[in-house]
């Protein structure tokens, strides 16, 4: 029987079909949490039921997943589970890189304030690099186009055009960020669906921004809210609520304020601050930080490339 994957001499798994990706997800969720996985072809999950790779803390993914630039299309899941995405729970030792998520439809109705829903990873303690997302992501507590809750680690060179909706911490790239974010951007709309009396935040890039800094990122999707709360509600164009350093970041959307504390982000107004000036400033900051990532402005909005 063709399992849709091959096992290489070094013990890694090379995936060649949608069934193969689902089969390696079963392997990880069955206990093989540290296997390395690479994609050999584009994958179409349209019409397939999806269970995230690493559904919880006990089977959190500890290996390296390399999409090699391939596309995973049509991932669709509606669930009440706690950790939802292509990956549910990514360990500190885990890495997800070089994958394009296209036309995803993710909905999590987890009822507790511990839900984490993202297009690539639900809850991440590891590394997410060079991943992009389109489609829609909807959840409750921590909801983001790329990652729902980043508890540690890094997000580098990632982007999302997905529409994102959630009820507490909601952002275009990350709902909650406690690690490092470098050279990421979001162009999808963000909606904070208020149905709680707790403190809430929504931002075009990140909902709740803590941990380490944010470097050379931008957001353009509109940020709106529905409902009401007696708690503190922070809704801004870039970061909903911010508690860390921000360097060379920009936004252009319906919100006049990028976030509520640090002055190192600017709104692109098209006159004093243009996208070309933003690109120049972001690239200087990336170069000064020793990053291999750079922005290019070949169309209406900047895109990323790795040197």
C-alpha positions as CSV (number, residue, x, y, z in Angstrom):
1,X,0.0,0.0,0.0
2,X,1.2,3.5,-0.9
3,X,1.3,5.4,2.3
4,X,2.0,8.7,0.6
5,X,5.4,9.1,2.1
6,X,8.9,7.6,2.0
7,X,11.3,7.1,4.9
8,X,14.8,8.3,4.0
9,X,18.1,6.7,5.1
10,X,18.4,9.4,7.8
11,X,15.0,8.5,9.2
12,X,13.2,11.6,7.9
13,X,9.9,11.4,6.1
14,X,9.3,12.7,2.6
15,X,5.6,13.4,1.9
16,X,4.3,13.0,-1.6
17,X,0.5,13.2,-1.3
18,X,-2.4,14.5,0.9
19,X,-2.9,11.0,2.3
20,X,0.8,11.0,3.1
21,X,0.6,14.2,5.1
22,X,-2.4,12.9,7.0
23,X,-0.5,9.6,7.7
24,X,2.6,11.4,9.1
25,X,0.3,13.5,11.3
26,X,-1.1,10.3,12.7
27,X,2.5,9.1,13.4
28,X,3.4,12.3,15.3
29,X,0.1,12.2,17.2
30,X,0.8,8.6,18.0
31,X,4.1,9.3,19.6
32,X,6.7,9.9,16.9
33,X,7.0,13.6,17.8
34,X,10.6,14.2,16.7
35,X,10.5,13.0,13.1
36,X,11.7,15.4,10.4
37,X,9.2,15.9,7.6
38,X,9.7,17.4,4.1
39,X,7.2,18.0,1.3
40,X,8.1,16.7,-2.1
41,X,5.0,18.0,-3.9
42,X,2.2,20.5,-3.5
43,X,-0.6,19.1,-1.3
44,X,-4.4,19.5,-1.8
45,X,-6.4,18.8,1.3
46,X,-9.7,19.9,-0.2
47,X,-12.5,17.7,1.1
48,X,-10.2,15.9,3.6
49,X,-10.8,16.0,7.3
50,X,-7.7,17.4,9.1
51,X,-6.3,16.7,12.5
52,X,-3.4,19.0,13.4
53,X,0.1,17.7,13.7
54,X,0.8,17.6,17.5
55,X,-2.7,18.0,18.9
56,X,-1.6,18.8,22.5
57,X,1.3,19.1,24.9
58,X,1.9,15.4,25.2
59,X,2.4,14.9,21.5
60,X,3.9,18.4,20.7
61,X,6.0,18.4,17.5
62,X,9.7,18.5,18.2
63,X,11.1,17.9,14.7
64,X,11.7,20.1,11.6
65,X,9.0,20.4,9.0
66,X,10.3,21.8,5.7
67,X,7.7,22.6,3.0
68,X,10.5,23.4,0.5
69,X,8.3,26.1,-0.9
70,X,5.4,23.9,-1.7
71,X,1.8,24.7,-1.2
72,X,-0.8,23.1,1.1
73,X,-4.2,24.0,-0.3
74,X,-7.7,23.7,1.1
75,X,-6.9,22.7,4.7
76,X,-10.4,22.8,6.4
77,X,-11.2,22.1,10.1
78,X,-14.0,23.0,12.4
79,X,-13.4,21.8,16.0
80,X,-13.7,22.5,19.7
81,X,-10.1,21.4,20.3
82,X,-7.6,23.6,22.1
83,X,-4.7,23.8,19.7
84,X,-5.6,24.2,16.0
85,X,-3.7,24.8,12.8
86,X,-1.6,22.8,10.3
87,X,0.3,22.2,13.6
88,X,-1.5,22.2,16.9
89,X,1.4,22.5,19.4
90,X,5.0,23.2,18.4
91,X,7.7,22.4,20.9
92,X,10.8,24.6,21.7
93,X,12.9,22.2,19.6
94,X,10.4,22.3,16.7
95,X,10.6,24.2,13.4
96,X,8.1,24.8,10.7
97,X,9.4,26.5,7.5
98,X,9.1,27.2,3.8
99,X,5.4,26.3,3.4
100,X,2.5,28.2,1.7
101,X,-0.9,27.7,3.2
102,X,-3.6,28.5,0.6
103,X,-7.4,28.8,0.9
104,X,-7.5,27.5,4.4
105,X,-10.7,27.5,6.5
106,X,-10.0,27.1,10.2
107,X,-12.7,27.4,12.9
108,X,-12.1,26.6,16.5
109,X,-15.0,26.9,19.0
110,X,-12.9,26.0,22.1
111,X,-14.9,27.4,25.0
112,X,-12.1,28.0,27.6
113,X,-9.7,30.9,27.6
114,X,-6.8,28.6,26.7
115,X,-7.6,28.1,23.0
116,X,-4.9,28.8,20.4
117,X,-5.8,28.9,16.7
118,X,-3.5,29.8,13.8
119,X,-3.1,29.1,10.1
120,X,0.3,27.4,10.5
121,X,0.6,26.7,14.3
122,X,-1.9,27.0,17.1
123,X,0.5,27.3,20.0
124,X,4.2,27.8,19.3
125,X,7.3,27.6,21.5
126,X,9.6,27.0,18.5
127,X,10.6,28.5,15.2
128,X,8.3,29.5,12.3
129,X,10.0,30.8,9.2
130,X,9.1,31.7,5.6
131,X,5.5,30.7,5.9
132,X,2.5,32.4,4.2
133,X,-1.2,32.0,4.7
134,X,-4.4,32.8,2.8
135,X,-8.0,32.0,3.6
136,X,-9.7,32.5,7.0
137,X,-8.9,31.7,10.6
138,X,-11.5,32.0,13.4
139,X,-11.2,31.1,17.0
140,X,-11.6,32.3,20.6
141,X,-8.7,33.2,22.9
142,X,-5.5,33.6,20.8
143,X,-6.1,33.8,17.1
144,X,-3.7,34.7,14.3
145,X,-3.2,34.3,10.6
146,X,0.1,32.5,11.1
147,X,0.2,31.5,14.8
148,X,-2.5,31.7,17.5
149,X,-0.3,32.0,20.6
150,X,3.5,32.4,20.3
151,X,4.7,31.5,23.8
152,X,8.4,31.7,23.0
153,X,10.7,31.2,20.0
154,X,10.6,33.2,16.8
155,X,8.5,34.1,13.8
156,X,10.6,35.2,10.9
157,X,9.8,36.1,7.3
158,X,6.1,35.2,7.5
159,X,3.0,36.7,6.0
160,X,-0.8,36.4,6.0
161,X,-3.6,37.7,3.9
162,X,-6.2,35.6,5.8
163,X,-9.2,37.2,7.5
164,X,-8.9,36.6,11.2
165,X,-11.6,36.6,13.9
166,X,-11.5,35.9,17.6
167,X,-12.7,36.9,21.0
168,X,-9.7,37.9,23.1
169,X,-6.2,38.3,21.6
170,X,-6.5,38.6,17.8
171,X,-3.9,39.6,15.2
172,X,-3.2,39.4,11.5
173,X,0.0,37.4,12.1
174,X,-0.2,36.4,15.8
175,X,-3.0,36.6,18.3
176,X,-0.5,36.6,21.2
177,X,3.3,37.1,20.8
178,X,5.7,36.4,23.6
179,X,8.8,35.6,21.6
180,X,10.6,37.4,18.7
181,X,9.0,38.6,15.5
182,X,11.2,39.7,12.5
183,X,10.2,40.7,9.0
184,X,6.5,39.7,9.0
185,X,3.4,41.3,7.6
186,X,-0.3,40.9,7.4
187,X,-2.8,42.3,4.8
188,X,-6.0,40.6,5.9
189,X,-8.8,42.1,8.0
190,X,-9.0,41.5,11.7
191,X,-12.2,41.4,13.8
192,X,-12.3,41.3,17.6
193,X,-15.6,39.6,18.4
194,X,-16.2,40.8,22.0
195,X,-18.2,38.5,24.2
196,X,-16.1,38.6,27.4
197,X,-15.7,41.0,30.3
198,X,-11.9,40.4,30.4
199,X,-9.2,42.6,28.9
200,X,-9.2,42.2,25.1
201,X,-7.0,43.4,22.3
202,X,-6.9,43.2,18.5
203,X,-4.2,44.5,16.0
204,X,-3.5,44.3,12.3
205,X,-0.2,42.5,13.1
206,X,-0.5,41.2,16.7
207,X,-3.2,41.3,19.3
208,X,-1.2,41.1,22.5
209,X,2.5,41.9,22.1
210,X,4.9,40.9,24.9
211,X,8.2,39.0,25.3
212,X,10.9,40.0,22.9
213,X,10.8,42.8,20.3
214,X,9.1,43.3,16.9
215,X,11.5,44.3,14.1
216,X,10.6,45.5,10.6
217,X,7.0,44.4,10.3
218,X,3.9,45.9,8.8
219,X,0.1,45.5,8.6
220,X,-2.6,46.9,6.2
221,X,-5.8,45.0,7.1
222,X,-8.6,46.9,8.7
223,X,-9.1,46.2,12.4
224,X,-12.7,46.3,13.8
225,X,-14.7,45.0,16.7
226,X,-18.2,43.8,17.4
227,X,-20.0,43.6,20.8
228,X,-19.0,45.3,24.0
229,X,-17.1,44.7,27.2
230,X,-16.6,46.2,30.7
231,X,-12.9,45.2,30.5
232,X,-10.1,47.1,28.8
233,X,-10.4,46.8,25.0
234,X,-7.3,47.8,22.9
235,X,-7.8,48.0,19.1
236,X,-5.1,49.5,17.0
237,X,-3.7,49.3,13.5
238,X,-0.5,47.4,14.2
239,X,-0.4,46.0,17.8
240,X,-3.5,45.8,19.9
241,X,-1.6,46.0,23.2
242,X,2.2,46.4,23.5
243,X,4.7,45.6,26.3
244,X,8.0,45.3,24.4
245,X,10.3,47.1,22.0
246,X,9.2,47.9,18.4
247,X,11.6,48.9,15.7
248,X,10.9,50.1,12.1
249,X,7.3,48.9,11.9
250,X,4.4,50.4,9.8
251,X,0.7,50.2,9.2
252,X,-1.9,51.6,6.8
253,X,-5.5,50.8,7.6
254,X,-8.6,52.2,9.3
255,X,-6.9,52.8,12.6
256,X,-5.1,56.1,13.3
257,X,-2.9,54.6,16.0
258,X,-0.5,51.8,15.4
259,X,-0.4,50.8,19.1
260,X,-0.6,52.5,22.4
261,X,3.0,53.0,23.8
262,X,6.2,53.0,21.8
263,X,6.8,55.6,19.1
264,X,8.9,53.5,16.7
265,X,6.0,52.7,14.3
266,X,4.5,55.0,11.8
267,X,1.4,55.1,9.7
268,X,2.0,55.1,5.9
269,X,0.1,58.3,4.9
270,X,1.4,58.3,1.3
271,X,3.0,61.8,1.6
272,X,5.4,62.2,4.5
273,X,5.6,58.4,5.0
274,X,5.6,56.4,1.8
275,X,6.0,52.7,1.3
276,X,9.4,53.3,-0.3
277,X,10.5,55.1,2.8
278,X,9.1,52.3,4.9
279,X,10.9,49.7,2.9
280,X,14.2,51.6,3.2
281,X,13.8,51.9,7.0
282,X,12.8,48.3,7.5
283,X,15.7,47.1,5.4
284,X,18.2,49.2,7.3
285,X,16.9,47.8,10.6
286,X,17.1,44.2,9.2
287,X,20.7,44.8,8.0
288,X,21.7,46.3,11.3
289,X,20.3,43.3,13.1
290,X,22.2,40.9,10.9
291,X,19.0,39.4,9.3
292,X,19.1,37.8,5.9
293,X,15.6,39.0,5.1
294,X,14.9,42.1,3.0
295,X,11.8,43.8,1.6
296,X,11.2,44.7,-2.0
297,X,8.6,47.1,-3.4
298,X,7.7,45.9,-6.9
299,X,4.0,46.4,-6.5
300,X,1.6,48.3,-4.3
301,X,2.9,46.7,-1.1
302,X,6.3,45.4,0.1
303,X,7.1,41.7,-0.2
304,X,9.8,39.7,1.4
305,X,12.9,37.8,0.1
306,X,15.7,36.0,1.8
307,X,19.2,36.8,0.6
